[in-house]
Amino acid sequence: MKRNLIIRTLTGIVFLAVMIGGITYSPLTMGLLFVVVTTLAVHEFCAIVNERPDVDVNPMICSVAGAYLFLAFFGYLSGWVPTAAVFIPYLISIVYLLISELYLQRESPLNNWAYTMLSQMYVALPFSLLPVLGFMADPAHPMEQPSYRFIVPLAVFIFLWTSDTGAYCFGSLFGKHRLFERISPKKSWEGSIGGAMVSLLAACVVAHFDSSLSFPQWLGFALVVVVFGTWGDLVESLLKRQLGIKDSGNILPGHGGMLDRFDSSLLAIPAVTVYLYTLTLA
């Protein structure tokens, strides 16, 4: 037990250092970090769904397609690739994955199609929206090429981490009422509310040091992350229950797989993207 705790703690420290350093150091390190994360997460997703006897998706092509989608978003939004034609190879790969089932003569092509597209929509697309957050245009200068602002993508993870920490502490101390017992018996309303409060405090700190959003907007940002992050956690829990597994992988010692670490962000990132673009239209 003590050895597992040490391994879990060391893994957590390294994970946080890599995440914070990769996001904050430069746009290039952010891109390199998340193209790796996207590739590993998509491959992991394909590996676990392929455990089902009626599923046979191609992990290599799905992983390469997911990585390319991230790179296409990153290159186009950063201005390094000036044309939207950069997305054409990704579209070709999706068409190939659909057409290939016509010739492979597998038993359950519909399942293969469904899980293949889910690997892109559920895993690859959310990560690919991180460059959208990092290179979001300044409303005051909408025609200028936006520069990279690490605070927005970093804030997503800060609010998720603080929410998880607060939920664990408040849930352990006060948790009595189950949040979603059918899917995740350990989660409680008390823990979720406590986690939201801690994230709101974190939002106050971020708002103090960054004025790109107003104080109420940062609070709204944190609430969106908490609510959709909780749903993201529950979605992955439902996926693992359906597949009959405890962890999505073991790439992170003591913490499970990539999907276990990023499950909350897979819904929080798209939700925050919609939230921020709604603010620009208001």
Backbone hydrogen bonds in HBPLUS format (Angstrom, degrees):
<---DONOR---> <-ACCEPTOR-->    atom                        ^
c    i                          cat <-CA-CA->   ^        H-A-AA   ^      H-
h    n   atom  resd res      DA  || num        DHA   H-A  angle D-A-AA Bond
n    s   type  num  typ     dist DA aas  dist angle  dist       angle   num
A0005-LEU N   A0001-MET O   2.98 MM   4  6.22 150.1  2.07 143.8 152.0     1
A0006-ILE N   A0002-LYS O   2.99 MM   4  6.29 154.0  2.06 147.6 154.2     2
A0007-ILE N   A0003-ARG O   2.96 MM   4  6.22 164.5  1.98 152.2 156.2     3
A0008-ARG N   A0004-ASN O   2.87 MM   4  6.00 160.8  1.90 146.3 152.1     4
A0009-THR N   A0005-LEU O   2.88 MM   4  6.02 156.2  1.94 145.0 151.6     5
A0010-LEU N   A0006-ILE O   2.90 MM   4  6.11 168.4  1.92 155.2 157.9     6
A0011-THR N   A0007-ILE O   2.93 MM   4  6.04 162.7  1.96 149.9 155.1     7
A0012-GLY N   A0008-ARG O   2.95 MM   4  6.08 155.2  2.01 142.1 149.3     8
A0013-ILE N   A0009-THR O   2.96 MM   4  6.24 154.4  2.03 150.3 156.8     9
A0014-VAL N   A0010-LEU O   3.01 MM   4  6.25 168.9  2.03 153.7 156.2    10
A0015-PHE N   A0011-THR O   2.84 MM   4  5.96 160.0  1.88 149.7 156.3    11
A0016-LEU N   A0012-GLY O   2.95 MM   4  6.12 165.0  1.98 148.4 151.8    12
A0017-ALA N   A0013-ILE O   2.96 MM   4  6.16 161.4  1.99 149.6 155.2    13
A0018-VAL N   A0014-VAL O   2.90 MM   4  6.09 163.2  1.93 154.6 158.5    14
A0019-MET N   A0015-PHE O   2.94 MM   4  6.08 165.1  1.96 152.6 157.2    15
A0020-ILE N   A0016-LEU O   2.88 MM   4  5.96 174.0  1.89 155.3 157.0    16
A0021-GLY N   A0017-ALA O   2.90 MM   4  5.76 158.3  1.95 141.1 148.4    17
A0022-GLY N   A0018-VAL O   2.82 MM   4  5.68 158.1  1.86 141.3 148.5    18
A0023-ILE N   A0019-MET O   3.04 MM   4  6.12 160.9  2.07 149.4 153.9    19
A0024-THR N   A0020-ILE O   3.01 MM   4  6.00 160.8  2.05 149.7 155.1    20
A0025-TYR N   A0021-GLY O   2.96 MM   4  5.61 156.6  2.02 146.9 151.6    21
A0030-MET N   A0026-SER O   3.12 MM   4  6.39 157.2  2.17 149.0 155.6    22
A0031-GLY N   A0027-PRO O   2.90 MM   4  6.10 158.4  1.95 146.5 152.3    23
A0032-LEU N   A0028-LEU O   2.88 MM   4  6.13 163.9  1.91 152.9 157.0    24
A0033-LEU N   A0029-THR O   2.87 MM   4  5.92 160.4  1.91 145.6 151.4    25
A0034-PHE N   A0030-MET O   3.05 MM   4  6.23 170.3  2.06 153.0 154.9    26
A0035-VAL N   A0031-GLY O   2.95 MM   4  6.01 140.3  2.11 146.2 156.2    27
A0036-VAL N   A0032-LEU O   3.32 MM   4  6.40 153.3  2.39 140.1 146.0    28
A0037-VAL N   A0033-LEU O   3.00 MM   4  6.31 159.3  2.04 143.4 150.0    29
A0038-THR N   A0034-PHE O   2.86 MM   4  5.75 160.9  1.90 133.7 139.5    30
A0039-THR N   A0035-VAL O   3.07 MM   4  6.09 161.9  2.10 137.3 142.5    31
A0040-LEU N   A0036-VAL O   2.95 MM   4  6.15 172.2  1.95 158.2 160.0    32
A0041-ALA N   A0037-VAL O   2.85 MM   4  5.92 160.6  1.89 151.2 157.3    33
A0042-VAL N   A0038-THR O   2.94 MM   4  6.03 167.0  1.96 154.0 157.1    34
A0043-HIS N   A0039-THR O   3.02 MM   4  6.13 164.4  2.05 148.1 153.1    35
A0044-GLU N   A0040-LEU O   2.87 MM   4  5.98 154.1  1.94 144.0 151.6    36
A0045-PHE N   A0041-ALA O   2.91 MM   4  6.12 157.0  1.97 146.1 152.3    37
A0046-CYS N   A0042-VAL O   2.97 MM   4  6.25 164.5  1.99 154.0 157.4    38
A0047-ALA N   A0043-HIS O   2.94 MM   4  6.14 152.2  2.02 144.7 152.8    39
A0048-ILE N   A0044-GLU O   3.02 MM   4  6.31 157.4  2.08 153.4 157.8    40
A0049-VAL N   A0045-PHE O   3.07 MM   4  6.30 161.5  2.10 154.3 159.4    41
A0050-ASN N   A0046-CYS O   2.98 MM   4  5.98 141.7  2.13 141.2 151.2    42
A0051-GLU N   A0048-ILE O   3.25 MM   3  5.40 156.7  2.31 100.0 107.0    43
A0052-ARG N   A0049-VAL O   3.15 MM   3  5.80 161.3  2.18 113.5 118.7    44
A0055-VAL N   A0052-ARG O   3.31 MM   3  5.49 158.7  2.35 116.9 114.9    45
A0062-CYS N   A0058-ASN O   3.08 MM   4  6.14 166.9  2.10 157.3 161.4    46
A0063-SER N   A0059-PRO O   2.89 MM   4  5.87 155.2  1.95 143.5 150.4    47
A0064-VAL N   A0060-MET O   2.96 MM   4  6.17 165.6  1.98 153.7 157.4    48
A0065-ALA N   A0061-ILE O   2.86 MM   4  5.97 160.7  1.90 149.3 155.4    49
A0066-GLY N   A0062-CYS O   2.91 MM   4  6.07 159.5  1.95 145.2 150.9    50
A0067-ALA N   A0063-SER O   2.91 MM   4  6.12 160.6  1.94 149.9 155.2    51
A0068-TYR N   A0064-VAL O   2.86 MM   4  6.04 156.5  1.91 147.0 154.0    52
A0069-LEU N   A0065-ALA O   2.91 MM   4  6.17 153.1  1.98 148.4 155.7    53
A0070-PHE N   A0066-GLY O   3.16 MM   4  6.47 159.7  2.20 147.5 151.6    54
A0071-LEU N   A0067-ALA O   2.99 MM   4  6.29 164.8  2.02 151.0 155.2    55
A0072-ALA N   A0068-TYR O   2.75 MM   4  5.94 152.1  1.83 152.6 160.4    56
A0073-PHE N   A0069-LEU O   3.06 MM   4  6.31 165.4  2.08 152.4 155.0    57
A0074-PHE N   A0070-PHE O   2.88 MM   4  6.10 166.8  1.90 154.2 158.6    58
A0075-GLY N   A0071-LEU O   2.75 MM   4  5.82 167.9  1.76 149.5 153.3    59
A0076-TYR N   A0072-ALA O   2.99 MM   4  5.99 164.3  2.02 147.7 152.3    60
A0077-LEU N   A0073-PHE O   2.92 MM   4  5.92 168.5  1.94 153.0 156.8    61
A0078-SER N   A0074-PHE O   3.00 MM   4  5.87 149.0  2.10 143.0 151.0    62
A0081-VAL N   A0075-GLY O   2.90 MM   6  5.00 155.9  1.96 130.1 124.0    63
A0079-GLY N   A0076-TYR O   3.31 MM   3  5.32 144.8  2.44  95.3 105.2    64
A0086-VAL N   A0083-THR O   3.33 MM   3  6.29 166.5  2.35 120.4 122.0    65
A0087-PHE N   A0084-ALA O   3.12 MM   3  6.07 176.0  2.13 126.0 127.2    66
A0088-ILE N   A0085-ALA O   3.01 MM   3  5.43 161.7  2.05 114.7 120.5    67
A0090-TYR N   A0087-PHE O   3.11 MM   3  5.40 121.0  2.48 103.5 118.0    68
A0091-LEU N   A0087-PHE O   3.14 MM   4  6.51 158.2  2.19 154.0 160.3    69
A0092-ILE N   A0088-ILE O   2.94 MM   4  6.25 154.8  2.00 156.3 164.0    70
A0093-SER N   A0089-PRO O   2.99 MM   4  6.26 152.1  2.07 144.3 151.3    71
A0094-ILE N   A0090-TYR O   3.06 MM   4  6.40 151.7  2.14 150.4 157.7    72
A0095-VAL N   A0091-LEU O   3.02 MM   4  6.29 161.4  2.05 149.4 154.3    73
A0096-TYR N   A0092-ILE O   2.88 MM   4  6.11 157.2  1.93 149.1 155.8    74
A0097-LEU N   A0093-SER O   2.96 MM   4  6.20 158.7  2.01 145.8 150.8    75
A0098-LEU N   A0094-ILE O   3.13 MM   4  6.41 143.9  2.26 144.1 153.2    76
A0099-ILE N   A0095-VAL O   2.91 MM   4  6.15 170.5  1.92 158.5 160.8    77
A0100-SER N   A0096-TYR O   2.81 MM   4  5.77 160.6  1.84 157.3 162.0    78
A0102-LEU N   A0099-ILE O   2.87 MM   3  5.57 155.2  1.93 120.8 128.6    79
A0103-TYR N   A0100-SER O   3.02 MM   3  5.57 150.8  2.11 113.8 121.6    80
A0104-LEU N   A0100-SER O   3.15 MM   4  6.33 136.9  2.34 149.5 162.0    81
A0112-ASN N   A0108-SER O   3.14 MM   4  6.47 159.7  2.19 151.7 157.8    82
A0113-TRP N   A0109-PRO O   2.83 MM   4  6.07 161.8  1.86 153.0 157.2    83
A0114-ALA N   A0110-LEU O   2.94 MM   4  6.13 166.6  1.96 149.5 153.5    84
A0115-TYR N   A0111-ASN O   2.94 MM   4  6.12 173.7  1.94 157.9 158.6    85
A0116-THR N   A0112-ASN O   2.90 MM   4  5.88 151.8  1.98 144.6 153.2    86
A0117-MET N   A0113-TRP O   2.93 MM   4  6.13 169.1  1.94 156.9 159.0    87
A0118-LEU N   A0114-ALA O   2.91 MM   4  6.07 146.5  2.02 141.2 151.8    88
A0119-SER N   A0115-TYR O   2.95 MM   4  6.10 145.4  2.07 139.9 147.5    89
A0120-GLN N   A0117-MET O   3.12 MM   3  5.24 131.3  2.37  96.4 109.1    90
A0121-MET N   A0117-MET O   2.88 MM   4  6.16 169.0  1.89 157.5 160.5    91
A0122-TYR N   A0118-LEU O   2.76 MM   4  5.28 157.7  1.81 139.9 147.8    92
A0124-ALA N   A0119-SER O   3.21 MM   5  6.57 165.2  2.23 143.9 148.0    93
A0125-LEU N   A0120-GLN O   2.74 MM   5  5.87 156.2  1.80 167.1 171.0    94
A0128-SER N   A0124-ALA O   3.01 MM   4  6.16 149.5  2.10 148.6 158.3    95
A0128-SER N   A0125-LEU O   3.04 MM   3  4.91 114.9  2.48  94.1 110.7    96
A0129-LEU N   A0126-PRO O   3.07 MM   3  5.26 149.6  2.17 102.7 112.0    97
A0130-LEU N   A0127-PHE O   3.08 MM   3  5.55 161.8  2.12 111.9 117.7    98
A0132-VAL N   A0129-LEU O   2.95 MM   3  4.97 122.5  2.29  96.4 112.2    99
A0133-LEU N   A0129-LEU O   3.16 MM   4  6.64 145.8  2.28 147.9 156.7   100
A0133-LEU N   A0130-LEU O   3.04 MM   3  5.12 119.9  2.41  98.0 112.4   101
A0134-GLY N   A0130-LEU O   2.86 MM   4  6.17 160.5  1.90 153.8 160.0   102
A0135-PHE N   A0131-PRO O   2.84 MM   4  5.76 151.7  1.91 146.1 151.2   103
A0149-ARG N   A0134-GLY O   2.89 MM  15  5.22 165.5  1.91 149.8 154.2   104
A0141-HIS N   A0138-ASP O   2.87 MM   3  5.30 144.3  2.00 114.0 124.6   105
A0144-GLU N   A0141-HIS O   3.23 MM   3  5.75 157.9  2.28 116.3 122.4   106
A0154-LEU N   A0150-PHE O   3.00 MM   4  5.98 160.5  2.04 159.4 165.2   107
A0155-ALA N   A0151-ILE O   2.82 MM   4  5.73 147.9  1.92 137.9 146.1   108
A0157-PHE N   A0154-LEU O   3.06 MM   3  5.43 117.0  2.47 104.6 118.2   109
A0158-ILE N   A0154-LEU O   2.90 MM   4  6.21 156.3  1.96 152.8 160.8   110
A0159-PHE N   A0155-ALA O   2.92 MM   4  6.00 170.9  1.93 153.8 155.3   111
A0160-LEU N   A0156-VAL O   3.08 MM   4  6.28 146.5  2.20 137.4 147.2   112
A0161-TRP N   A0157-PHE O   2.81 MM   4  5.94 167.1  1.82 152.5 155.8   113
A0162-THR N   A0158-ILE O   2.91 MM   4  6.08 167.0  1.93 153.1 157.0   114
A0163-SER N   A0159-PHE O   2.98 MM   4  5.89 148.8  2.08 132.6 141.7   115
A0164-ASP N   A0160-LEU O   2.90 MM   4  6.10 160.5  1.94 150.4 155.3   116
A0165-THR N   A0161-TRP O   2.96 MM   4  6.17 161.9  1.99 149.3 154.3   117
A0166-GLY N   A0162-THR O   2.87 MM   4  5.99 166.3  1.89 148.0 152.3   118
A0167-ALA N   A0163-SER O   2.79 MM   4  5.88 158.9  1.84 149.2 155.7   119
A0168-TYR N   A0164-ASP O   2.97 MM   4  6.12 155.4  2.03 144.6 150.7   120
A0169-CYS N   A0165-THR O   3.05 MM   4  6.30 166.8  2.07 152.2 155.3   121
A0170-PHE N   A0166-GLY O   2.87 MM   4  5.95 172.8  1.88 157.5 159.3   122
A0171-GLY N   A0167-ALA O   2.80 MM   4  5.52 148.3  1.90 134.5 145.0   123
A0172-SER N   A0168-TYR O   2.92 MM   4  5.92 154.1  1.99 140.5 147.3   124
A0173-LEU N   A0169-CYS O   3.11 MM   4  6.28 150.6  2.20 143.8 151.5   125
A0174-PHE N   A0170-PHE O   2.75 MM   4  5.65 164.6  1.78 152.1 157.0   126
A0175-GLY N   A0171-GLY O   2.88 MM   4  4.19 139.6  2.05 114.0 121.3   127
A0189-TRP N   A0177-HIS O   2.82 MM  12  5.77 157.0  1.87 163.0 170.8   128
A0179-LEU N   A0187-LYS O   2.97 MM   8  5.56 169.5  1.99 124.3 126.6   129
A0183-ILE N   A0180-PHE O   3.05 MM   3  5.83 144.7  2.18 121.9 130.0   130
A0184-SER N   A0180-PHE O   2.82 MM   4  5.72 169.8  1.83 170.6 168.0   131
A0187-LYS N   A0184-SER O   3.27 MM   3  5.93 154.1  2.34 119.7 125.8   132
A0192-SER N   A0188-SER O   3.01 MM   4  6.27 160.4  2.05 147.1 152.5   133
A0193-ILE N   A0189-TRP O   2.90 MM   4  6.07 165.1  1.92 154.2 157.7   134
A0194-GLY N   A0190-GLU O   2.91 MM   4  6.03 158.4  1.96 144.1 150.9   135
A0195-GLY N   A0191-GLY O   2.81 MM   4  5.98 155.4  1.87 147.7 154.7   136
A0196-ALA N   A0192-SER O   2.96 MM   4  6.19 151.4  2.04 143.3 150.9   137
A0197-MET N   A0193-ILE O   2.99 MM   4  6.28 153.2  2.06 147.5 154.5   138
A0198-VAL N   A0194-GLY O   3.07 MM   4  6.37 157.6  2.12 149.6 154.9   139
A0199-SER N   A0195-GLY O   3.00 MM   4  6.23 156.3  2.06 146.3 153.0   140
A0200-LEU N   A0196-ALA O   2.92 MM   4  6.16 151.4  2.00 147.0 154.7   141
A0201-LEU N   A0197-MET O   3.04 MM   4  6.35 148.2  2.15 143.5 151.9   142
A0202-ALA N   A0198-VAL O   2.95 MM   4  6.29 151.0  2.04 143.9 152.4   143
A0203-ALA N   A0199-SER O   2.82 MM   4  6.14 145.5  1.94 143.5 153.8   144
A0204-CYS N   A0200-LEU O   3.01 MM   4  6.33 143.9  2.14 140.4 149.4   145
A0205-VAL N   A0201-LEU O   3.16 MM   4  6.55 150.3  2.25 144.6 151.9   146
A0206-VAL N   A0202-ALA O   2.95 MM   4  6.28 163.1  1.98 152.6 156.9   147
A0207-ALA N   A0203-ALA O   2.83 MM   4  5.96 163.1  1.85 149.3 154.3   148
A0208-HIS N   A0204-CYS O   3.06 MM   4  6.20 138.8  2.23 136.2 146.5   149
A0208-HIS N   A0205-VAL O   3.13 MM   3  5.13 125.5  2.44  93.8 108.0   150
A0209-PHE N   A0205-VAL O   3.34 MM   4  6.71 143.6  2.48 144.9 153.1   151
A0209-PHE N   A0206-VAL O   3.10 MM   3  5.38 128.0  2.39 102.4 114.9   152
A0210-ASP N   A0206-VAL O   2.86 MM   4  5.93 132.1  2.09 150.4 165.1   153
A0218-TRP N   A0214-SER O   2.93 MM   4  6.26 152.2  2.01 156.3 163.6   154
A0219-LEU N   A0215-PHE O   3.11 MM   4  6.44 154.7  2.18 149.5 156.6   155
A0220-GLY N   A0216-PRO O   2.90 MM   4  6.20 155.6  1.96 147.9 154.7   156
A0221-PHE N   A0217-GLN O   2.84 MM   4  6.03 152.6  1.91 143.9 152.0   157
A0222-ALA N   A0218-TRP O   2.97 MM   4  6.26 161.3  2.01 149.4 152.5   158
A0223-LEU N   A0219-LEU O   3.01 MM   4  6.29 158.6  2.05 148.6 154.4   159
A0224-VAL N   A0220-GLY O   2.94 MM   4  6.16 160.9  1.98 153.9 158.5   160
A0225-VAL N   A0221-PHE O   3.03 MM   4  6.32 160.6  2.07 151.3 156.7   161
A0226-VAL N   A0222-ALA O   2.91 MM   4  6.16 161.3  1.94 152.4 157.3   162
A0227-VAL N   A0223-LEU O   2.95 MM   4  6.08 176.2  1.95 157.0 157.9   163
A0228-PHE N   A0224-VAL O   3.02 MM   4  6.01 167.1  2.04 151.9 155.1   164
A0229-GLY N   A0225-VAL O   2.71 MM   4  5.41 139.0  1.87 135.6 148.4   165
A0230-THR N   A0226-VAL O   2.97 MM   4  6.03 151.6  2.05 142.4 148.5   166
A0231-TRP N   A0227-VAL O   3.18 MM   4  6.52 158.3  2.22 143.1 148.8   167
A0232-GLY N   A0228-PHE O   2.82 MM   4  5.98 149.5  1.91 139.8 149.0   168
A0233-ASP N   A0229-GLY O   2.96 MM   4  6.22 151.5  2.04 145.0 151.6   169
A0234-LEU N   A0230-THR O   3.02 MM   4  6.32 157.2  2.08 147.3 153.5   170
A0235-VAL N   A0231-TRP O   2.80 MM   4  6.05 149.8  1.89 149.8 158.5   171
A0236-GLU N   A0232-GLY O   3.14 MM   4  6.40 160.6  2.17 146.9 150.6   172
A0237-SER N   A0233-ASP O   2.99 MM   4  6.24 150.4  2.08 142.9 151.9   173
A0238-LEU N   A0234-LEU O   2.87 MM   4  6.12 154.2  1.93 147.8 154.1   174
A0239-LEU N   A0235-VAL O   2.95 MM   4  6.23 154.6  2.01 145.4 152.8   175
A0240-LYS N   A0236-GLU O   2.92 MM   4  6.18 161.4  1.96 150.9 154.7   176
A0241-ARG N   A0237-SER O   2.93 MM   4  6.15 151.7  2.01 144.5 152.8   177
A0242-GLN N   A0238-LEU O   2.94 MM   4  6.16 159.2  1.98 150.4 155.5   178
A0243-LEU N   A0239-LEU O   3.03 MM   4  6.28 144.7  2.16 143.2 153.2   179
A0244-GLY N   A0240-LYS O   2.78 MM   4  5.82 115.6  2.20 136.5 152.6   180
A0245-ILE N   A0240-LYS O   3.02 MM   5  5.24 163.2  2.04 143.5 147.8   181
A0244-GLY N   A0241-ARG O   3.20 MM   3  4.94 143.6  2.34  92.1 102.7   182
A0252-LEU N   A0256-GLY O   2.98 MM   4  5.44 160.7  2.02 174.7 178.8   183
A0255-HIS N   A0252-LEU O   2.82 MM   3  5.30 161.2  1.85 141.4 145.3   184
A0261-ARG N   A0257-GLY O   3.25 MM   4  6.58 142.1  2.41 141.3 150.6   185
A0261-ARG N   A0258-MET O   3.13 MM   3  5.22 125.8  2.43  96.5 109.9   186
A0262-PHE N   A0258-MET O   2.93 MM   4  6.12 146.2  2.04 149.5 159.6   187
A0263-ASP N   A0259-LEU O   2.84 MM   4  5.14 113.2  2.29 140.9 146.1   188
A0265-SER N   A0262-PHE O   3.09 MM   3  5.34 118.8  2.49 102.2 117.2   189
A0266-LEU N   A0263-ASP O   3.26 MM   3  5.47 143.3  2.41 101.5 111.2   190
A0268-ALA N   A0264-SER O   3.17 MM   4  6.27 157.6  2.23 145.0 151.1   191
A0269-ILE N   A0265-SER O   2.95 MM   4  5.54 170.9  1.96 139.8 141.5   192
A0271-ALA N   A0267-LEU O   3.19 MM   4  6.25 160.1  2.23 145.7 151.8   193
A0272-VAL N   A0268-ALA O   2.88 MM   4  6.02 159.4  1.92 153.6 158.5   194
A0273-THR N   A0269-ILE O   3.00 MM   4  6.19 155.2  2.07 150.8 157.9   195
A0274-VAL N   A0270-PRO O   3.04 MM   4  6.35 160.1  2.08 150.7 154.7   196
A0275-TYR N   A0271-ALA O   2.92 MM   4  6.17 158.2  1.97 145.9 152.8   197
A0276-LEU N   A0272-VAL O   2.85 MM   4  6.05 167.7  1.87 157.7 158.7   198
A0277-TYR N   A0273-THR O   3.07 MM   4  6.22 161.6  2.11 148.6 153.8   199
A0278-THR N   A0274-VAL O   2.89 MM   4  6.01 141.8  2.04 144.1 155.0   200
A0279-LEU N   A0275-TYR O   3.04 MM   4  6.39 146.0  2.16 143.8 152.8   201
A0280-THR N   A0276-LEU O   3.17 MM   4  6.52 148.4  2.27 141.9 149.6   202
A0281-LEU N   A0277-TYR O   3.24 MM   4  6.45 134.0  2.47 134.6 145.3   203
A0281-LEU N   A0278-THR O   3.17 MM   3  5.16 132.5  2.41  94.7 107.4   204
A0282-ALA N   A0278-THR O   3.05 MM   4  6.22 126.5  2.35 140.5 154.5   205
A0282-ALA N   A0279-LEU O   3.23 MM   3  5.12 138.9  2.41  93.5 104.9   206
